[in-house]
Amino acid sequence: MLSADLIHQILAILTVLGHVILIILLLNFFRPLKLGKYNFSKIVSQNAYLFVFIISLIATLGSLYYSEVAKFTPCELCWYQRIFMYPQTILFLLALYKDQAIIHPYSLGLSAIGGSISLYHYLLQMKVVDISVCPVVGYSVSCSDSFVKEFGYITIPMMALTAFSLMIMFLTTYIKETKN
């Protein structure tokens, strides 16, 4: 079985890879990239639902690993982020299975709210925000606690923020490309 440290490192590396992909998607959004004779936006658009499914699946499995295998108790904000991530895995699986491209508006809404919660949670952990609406209640841990900190900045909320941001950018590219 893989060690917890190895899982942390794998998820952290995937997060850094996600940051690189986000930069490429942002650059492409403002100035479309060409890969030889291939249109980058078109490639992203044609596979956007698959990419979003994979991202949401990894985020969901990573979240479940941290709570069920590593035994990290999720805080209140972690639960809210899960509420906005978990259904998307099922929605995109069904959309891919039924070959239906109609759920992107709903996913954008879920991702924007989940990403906002992730950003706030990350700012709490980095001590940028002092006030927490997430006190230690009952069995829950404080939202400012950080179980994972890889490469000096990657925490669980940063992983979630990266996933939500990637999903938004893939779907935004999809919408932009399908309107053209």
CYANA upper distance limits for C-alpha pairs under 8 A (distance plus 0.5 A):
  2 LEU  CA      6 LEU  CA      6.99
  2 LEU  CA      7 ILE  CA      7.38
  3 SER  CA      7 ILE  CA      6.96
  4 ALA  CA      8 HIS  CA      6.68
  4 ALA  CA     70 ALA  CA      7.34
  5 ASP  CA      9 GLN  CA      6.71
  6 LEU  CA     10 ILE  CA      6.60
  7 ILE  CA     11 LEU  CA      6.62
  8 HIS  CA     12 ALA  CA      6.51
  8 HIS  CA    148 VAL  CA      7.67
  8 HIS  CA    150 GLU  CA      7.95
  9 GLN  CA     13 ILE  CA      6.52
  9 GLN  CA    150 GLU  CA      7.54
 10 ILE  CA     14 LEU  CA      6.68
 11 LEU  CA     15 THR  CA      6.63
 11 LEU  CA     62 GLY  CA      8.04
 11 LEU  CA    159 MET  CA      8.26
 12 ALA  CA     16 VAL  CA      6.81
 12 ALA  CA    150 GLU  CA      6.76
 12 ALA  CA    151 PHE  CA      8.27
 12 ALA  CA    154 ILE  CA      6.92
 12 ALA  CA    159 MET  CA      7.96
 13 ILE  CA     17 LEU  CA      6.62
 14 LEU  CA     18 GLY  CA      6.52
 15 THR  CA     19 HIS  CA      6.80
 15 THR  CA    154 ILE  CA      8.20
 15 THR  CA    159 MET  CA      6.30
 15 THR  CA    162 THR  CA      7.04
 15 THR  CA    163 ALA  CA      8.44
 16 VAL  CA     20 VAL  CA      6.94
 17 LEU  CA     21 ILE  CA      6.75
 18 GLY  CA     22 LEU  CA      6.53
 18 GLY  CA    162 THR  CA      6.96
 18 GLY  CA    163 ALA  CA      7.99
 18 GLY  CA    166 LEU  CA      7.49
 19 HIS  CA     23 ILE  CA      6.79
 19 HIS  CA    162 THR  CA      7.39
 20 VAL  CA     24 ILE  CA      6.87
 21 ILE  CA     25 LEU  CA      6.56
 21 ILE  CA    166 LEU  CA      8.28
 22 LEU  CA     26 LEU  CA      6.54
 22 LEU  CA    165 SER  CA      8.06
 22 LEU  CA    166 LEU  CA      6.61
 22 LEU  CA    169 MET  CA      7.74
 23 ILE  CA     27 LEU  CA      6.62
 24 ILE  CA     28 ASN  CA      6.53
 25 LEU  CA     29 PHE  CA      6.52
 25 LEU  CA    169 MET  CA      7.10
 25 LEU  CA    170 PHE  CA      8.10
 25 LEU  CA    173 THR  CA      8.38
 26 LEU  CA     30 PHE  CA      7.11
 26 LEU  CA    169 MET  CA      8.01
 27 LEU  CA     31 ARG  CA      6.43
 27 LEU  CA     32 PRO  CA      7.85
 27 LEU  CA     33 LEU  CA      8.36
 28 ASN  CA     32 PRO  CA      4.88
 28 ASN  CA     33 LEU  CA      5.85
 28 ASN  CA     40 PHE  CA      8.18
 28 ASN  CA     41 SER  CA      7.67
 29 PHE  CA    173 THR  CA      7.42
 32 PRO  CA     39 ASN  CA      8.41
 32 PRO  CA     40 PHE  CA      7.71
 32 PRO  CA     41 SER  CA      7.34
 33 LEU  CA     39 ASN  CA      7.25
 33 LEU  CA     40 PHE  CA      6.13
 33 LEU  CA     41 SER  CA      7.81
 34 LYS  CA     38 TYR  CA      6.37
 34 LYS  CA     39 ASN  CA      5.53
 34 LYS  CA     40 PHE  CA      6.18
 35 LEU  CA     39 ASN  CA      6.73
 35 LEU  CA     40 PHE  CA      6.83
 38 TYR  CA     42 LYS  CA      8.50
 38 TYR  CA     43 ILE  CA      8.21
 39 ASN  CA     43 ILE  CA      6.95
 40 PHE  CA     44 VAL  CA      6.71
 41 SER  CA     45 SER  CA      6.40
 41 SER  CA    173 THR  CA      7.02
 41 SER  CA    174 TYR  CA      8.25
 41 SER  CA    177 GLU  CA      7.04
 42 LYS  CA     46 GLN  CA      6.53
 42 LYS  CA    177 GLU  CA      6.96
 43 ILE  CA     47 ASN  CA      6.92
 44 VAL  CA     48 ALA  CA      6.02
 44 VAL  CA    170 PHE  CA      7.39
 44 VAL  CA    173 THR  CA      7.57
 44 VAL  CA    174 TYR  CA      7.49
 45 SER  CA    170 PHE  CA      7.79
 45 SER  CA    171 LEU  CA      8.22
 45 SER  CA    173 THR  CA      6.62
 45 SER  CA    174 TYR  CA      4.71
 45 SER  CA    175 ILE  CA      8.27
 45 SER  CA    177 GLU  CA      6.81
 45 SER  CA    178 THR  CA      8.01
 46 GLN  CA    174 TYR  CA      7.96
 47 ASN  CA     51 PHE  CA      6.68
 48 ALA  CA     52 VAL  CA      6.55
 48 ALA  CA    170 PHE  CA      6.01
 48 ALA  CA    171 LEU  CA      6.77
 48 ALA  CA    174 TYR  CA      6.74
 49 TYR  CA     53 PHE  CA      6.53
 49 TYR  CA     92 PHE  CA      6.95
 49 TYR  CA     95 ALA  CA      8.28
 49 TYR  CA     96 LEU  CA      7.46
 49 TYR  CA    101 ALA  CA      8.34
 49 TYR  CA    171 LEU  CA      8.18
 50 LEU  CA     54 ILE  CA      6.71
 50 LEU  CA     92 PHE  CA      8.10
 50 LEU  CA     96 LEU  CA      7.58
 51 PHE  CA     55 ILE  CA      6.67
 51 PHE  CA    167 MET  CA      8.43
 51 PHE  CA    170 PHE  CA      8.00
 52 VAL  CA     56 SER  CA      6.54
 52 VAL  CA     92 PHE  CA      7.81
 52 VAL  CA    166 LEU  CA      8.22
 52 VAL  CA    167 MET  CA      5.85
 52 VAL  CA    170 PHE  CA      7.53
 52 VAL  CA    171 LEU  CA      8.37
 53 PHE  CA     57 LEU  CA      6.47
 53 PHE  CA     88 GLN  CA      7.96
 53 PHE  CA     89 THR  CA      6.14
 53 PHE  CA     92 PHE  CA      5.82
 53 PHE  CA     93 LEU  CA      6.92
 54 ILE  CA     58 ILE  CA      6.63
 55 ILE  CA     59 ALA  CA      6.63
 55 ILE  CA    163 ALA  CA      6.66
 55 ILE  CA    166 LEU  CA      8.30
 55 ILE  CA    167 MET  CA      7.74
 56 SER  CA     60 THR  CA      6.46
 56 SER  CA     85 MET  CA      6.96
 56 SER  CA     86 TYR  CA      7.74
 56 SER  CA     88 GLN  CA      6.98
 56 SER  CA     89 THR  CA      5.72
 56 SER  CA    163 ALA  CA      7.52
 57 LEU  CA     61 LEU  CA      6.52
 57 LEU  CA     89 THR  CA      6.06
 58 ILE  CA     62 GLY  CA      6.35
 59 ALA  CA     63 SER  CA      6.52
 59 ALA  CA     85 MET  CA      8.07
 59 ALA  CA    159 MET  CA      8.28
 59 ALA  CA    160 ALA  CA      7.31
 59 ALA  CA    163 ALA  CA      7.27
 60 THR  CA     64 LEU  CA      6.67
 60 THR  CA     82 ARG  CA      8.10
 60 THR  CA     85 MET  CA      7.40
 60 THR  CA     86 TYR  CA      6.41
 60 THR  CA     89 THR  CA      8.09
 61 LEU  CA     65 TYR  CA      6.48
 62 GLY  CA     66 TYR  CA      6.75
 63 SER  CA     67 SER  CA      6.92
 63 SER  CA     82 ARG  CA      8.33
 64 LEU  CA     68 GLU  CA      6.09
 64 LEU  CA     69 VAL  CA      7.97
 65 TYR  CA     69 VAL  CA      5.51
 65 TYR  CA     70 ALA  CA      6.75
 66 TYR  CA     70 ALA  CA      5.34
 66 TYR  CA     71 LYS  CA      6.64
 66 TYR  CA     72 PHE  CA      6.05
 67 SER  CA     71 LYS  CA      5.26
 67 SER  CA     72 PHE  CA      5.26
 67 SER  CA     73 THR  CA      6.37
 67 SER  CA     74 PRO  CA      7.04
 68 GLU  CA     72 PHE  CA      8.03
 72 PHE  CA    147 PHE  CA      7.82
 73 THR  CA    140 SER  CA      7.04
 73 THR  CA    141 VAL  CA      7.03
 74 PRO  CA     78 CYS  CA      6.02
 74 PRO  CA     79 TRP  CA      7.01
 74 PRO  CA    140 SER  CA      7.15
 74 PRO  CA    141 VAL  CA      7.36
 75 CYS  CA     79 TRP  CA      7.01
 75 CYS  CA    134 CYS  CA      8.36
 75 CYS  CA    140 SER  CA      5.74
 75 CYS  CA    141 VAL  CA      5.63
 75 CYS  CA    142 SER  CA      6.60
 75 CYS  CA    143 CYS  CA      5.93
 76 GLU  CA     80 TYR  CA      7.05
 76 GLU  CA    134 CYS  CA      6.90
 76 GLU  CA    140 SER  CA      7.35
 76 GLU  CA    141 VAL  CA      8.44
 76 GLU  CA    143 CYS  CA      7.37
 77 LEU  CA     81 GLN  CA      6.78
 77 LEU  CA    117 ILE  CA      7.42
 77 LEU  CA    118 SER  CA      8.26
 77 LEU  CA    121 HIS  CA      7.15
 77 LEU  CA    134 CYS  CA      7.66
 77 LEU  CA    143 CYS  CA      7.00
 78 CYS  CA     82 ARG  CA      6.73
 78 CYS  CA    143 CYS  CA      8.35
 78 CYS  CA    157 PRO  CA      8.10
 79 TRP  CA     83 ILE  CA      6.77
 80 TYR  CA     84 PHE  CA      7.23
 80 TYR  CA    114 GLY  CA      7.84
 80 TYR  CA    117 ILE  CA      7.95
 81 GLN  CA     85 MET  CA      6.80
 81 GLN  CA    114 GLY  CA      5.63
 81 GLN  CA    115 GLY  CA      8.22
 81 GLN  CA    117 ILE  CA      6.99
 81 GLN  CA    118 SER  CA      7.13
 81 GLN  CA    160 ALA  CA      8.03
 82 ARG  CA     86 TYR  CA      6.16
 82 ARG  CA    114 GLY  CA      8.49
 83 ILE  CA     87 PRO  CA      7.70
 83 ILE  CA    114 GLY  CA      8.49
 84 PHE  CA     88 GLN  CA      7.87
 84 PHE  CA    110 LEU  CA      5.85
 84 PHE  CA    111 SER  CA      7.15
 84 PHE  CA    113 ILE  CA      7.84
 84 PHE  CA    114 GLY  CA      5.80
 85 MET  CA     89 THR  CA      7.65
 85 MET  CA    110 LEU  CA      7.97
 85 MET  CA    111 SER  CA      7.83
 85 MET  CA    114 GLY  CA      7.60
 85 MET  CA    164 PHE  CA      8.44
 86 TYR  CA     90 ILE  CA      7.79
 87 PRO  CA     91 LEU  CA      6.65
 88 GLN  CA     92 PHE  CA      6.44
 88 GLN  CA    107 SER  CA      7.20
 89 THR  CA     93 LEU  CA      6.61
 90 ILE  CA     94 LEU  CA      6.66
 91 LEU  CA     95 ALA  CA      6.60
 91 LEU  CA    103 ILE  CA      7.96
 92 PHE  CA     96 LEU  CA      6.47
 92 PHE  CA    103 ILE  CA      8.25
 93 LEU  CA     97 TYR  CA      6.58
 94 LEU  CA     98 LYS  CA      6.43
 95 ALA  CA     99 ASP  CA      6.03
 95 ALA  CA    100 GLN  CA      5.37
 95 ALA  CA    101 ALA  CA      6.94
 95 ALA  CA    102 ILE  CA      8.26
 95 ALA  CA    103 ILE  CA      7.93
 96 LEU  CA    100 GLN  CA      7.10
103 ILE  CA    107 SER  CA      6.74
104 HIS  CA    108 LEU  CA      6.49
104 HIS  CA    171 LEU  CA      6.87
105 PRO  CA    109 GLY  CA      6.99
106 TYR  CA    110 LEU  CA      6.78
107 SER  CA    111 SER  CA      6.35
108 LEU  CA    112 ALA  CA      6.47
108 LEU  CA    167 MET  CA      8.23
108 LEU  CA    168 ILE  CA      6.37
108 LEU  CA    171 LEU  CA      7.76
109 GLY  CA    113 ILE  CA      6.83
110 LEU  CA    114 GLY  CA      6.50
111 SER  CA    115 GLY  CA      6.15
111 SER  CA    164 PHE  CA      5.63
111 SER  CA    165 SER  CA      7.91
111 SER  CA    167 MET  CA      7.52
111 SER  CA    168 ILE  CA      7.00
112 ALA  CA    116 SER  CA      6.58
112 ALA  CA    164 PHE  CA      7.69
112 ALA  CA    168 ILE  CA      7.90
113 ILE  CA    117 ILE  CA      6.86
114 GLY  CA    118 SER  CA      6.67
114 GLY  CA    161 LEU  CA      8.27
114 GLY  CA    164 PHE  CA      7.30
115 GLY  CA    119 LEU  CA      6.56
115 GLY  CA    160 ALA  CA      7.71
115 GLY  CA    161 LEU  CA      5.58
115 GLY  CA    164 PHE  CA      5.78
115 GLY  CA    165 SER  CA      7.19
116 SER  CA    120 TYR  CA      6.74
116 SER  CA    161 LEU  CA      8.35
117 ILE  CA    121 HIS  CA      6.54
118 SER  CA    122 TYR  CA      6.51
118 SER  CA    157 PRO  CA      5.62
118 SER  CA    158 MET  CA      7.36
118 SER  CA    160 ALA  CA      6.66
118 SER  CA    161 LEU  CA      5.63
119 LEU  CA    123 LEU  CA      6.66
119 LEU  CA    157 PRO  CA      7.67
119 LEU  CA    158 MET  CA      7.88
119 LEU  CA    161 LEU  CA      6.69
120 TYR  CA    124 LEU  CA      6.75
120 TYR  CA    129 VAL  CA      8.42
121 HIS  CA    125 GLN  CA      6.87
121 HIS  CA    143 CYS  CA      7.27
121 HIS  CA    144 SER  CA      7.88
121 HIS  CA    157 PRO  CA      6.63
122 TYR  CA    126 MET  CA      6.67
122 TYR  CA    155 THR  CA      7.97
122 TYR  CA    157 PRO  CA      5.83
122 TYR  CA    158 MET  CA      6.58
123 LEU  CA    127 LYS  CA      6.60
123 LEU  CA    128 VAL  CA      5.61
123 LEU  CA    129 VAL  CA      6.13
124 LEU  CA    128 VAL  CA      6.57
124 LEU  CA    129 VAL  CA      5.55
124 LEU  CA    130 ASP  CA      7.24
124 LEU  CA    131 ILE  CA      8.39
124 LEU  CA    132 SER  CA      7.57
124 LEU  CA    143 CYS  CA      7.69
124 LEU  CA    144 SER  CA      5.86
125 GLN  CA    143 CYS  CA      7.69
125 GLN  CA    144 SER  CA      4.91
125 GLN  CA    145 ASP  CA      6.91
125 GLN  CA    146 SER  CA      6.98
126 MET  CA    144 SER  CA      8.40
127 LYS  CA    144 SER  CA      8.30
132 SER  CA    143 CYS  CA      8.15
132 SER  CA    144 SER  CA      8.41
134 CYS  CA    142 SER  CA      7.03
134 CYS  CA    143 CYS  CA      6.38
135 PRO  CA    142 SER  CA      6.33
135 PRO  CA    143 CYS  CA      7.84
136 VAL  CA    140 SER  CA      6.27
136 VAL  CA    141 VAL  CA      5.86
136 VAL  CA    142 SER  CA      5.37
136 VAL  CA    143 CYS  CA      8.36
137 VAL  CA    141 VAL  CA      7.85
141 VAL  CA    145 ASP  CA      7.69
146 SER  CA    155 THR  CA      7.14
146 SER  CA    156 ILE  CA      8.19
147 PHE  CA    155 THR  CA      7.95
147 PHE  CA    156 ILE  CA      8.20
148 VAL  CA    154 ILE  CA      7.82
148 VAL  CA    155 THR  CA      5.65
148 VAL  CA    156 ILE  CA      6.92
149 LYS  CA    153 TYR  CA      6.49
149 LYS  CA    154 ILE  CA      5.70
149 LYS  CA    155 THR  CA      5.36
149 LYS  CA    156 ILE  CA      8.48
150 GLU  CA    154 ILE  CA      5.51
150 GLU  CA    155 THR  CA      7.28
153 TYR  CA    158 MET  CA      8.39
154 ILE  CA    158 MET  CA      6.11
154 ILE  CA    159 MET  CA      7.25
155 THR  CA    159 MET  CA      6.86
156 ILE  CA    160 ALA  CA      6.87
157 PRO  CA    161 LEU  CA      6.51
158 MET  CA    162 THR  CA      6.52
159 MET  CA    163 ALA  CA      6.77
160 ALA  CA    164 PHE  CA      6.66
161 LEU  CA    165 SER  CA      6.47
162 THR  CA    166 LEU  CA      6.53
163 ALA  CA    167 MET  CA      6.70
164 PHE  CA    168 ILE  CA      6.74
165 SER  CA    169 MET  CA      6.68
166 LEU  CA    170 PHE  CA      6.56
167 MET  CA    171 LEU  CA      6.62
168 ILE  CA    172 THR  CA      6.41
169 MET  CA    173 THR  CA      6.55
170 PHE  CA    174 TYR  CA      6.67
171 LEU  CA    175 ILE  CA      6.63
172 THR  CA    176 LYS  CA      6.58
173 THR  CA    177 GLU  CA      6.48
174 TYR  CA    178 THR  CA      6.56
175 ILE  CA    179 LYS  CA      6.71
176 LYS  CA    180 ASN  CA      7.17
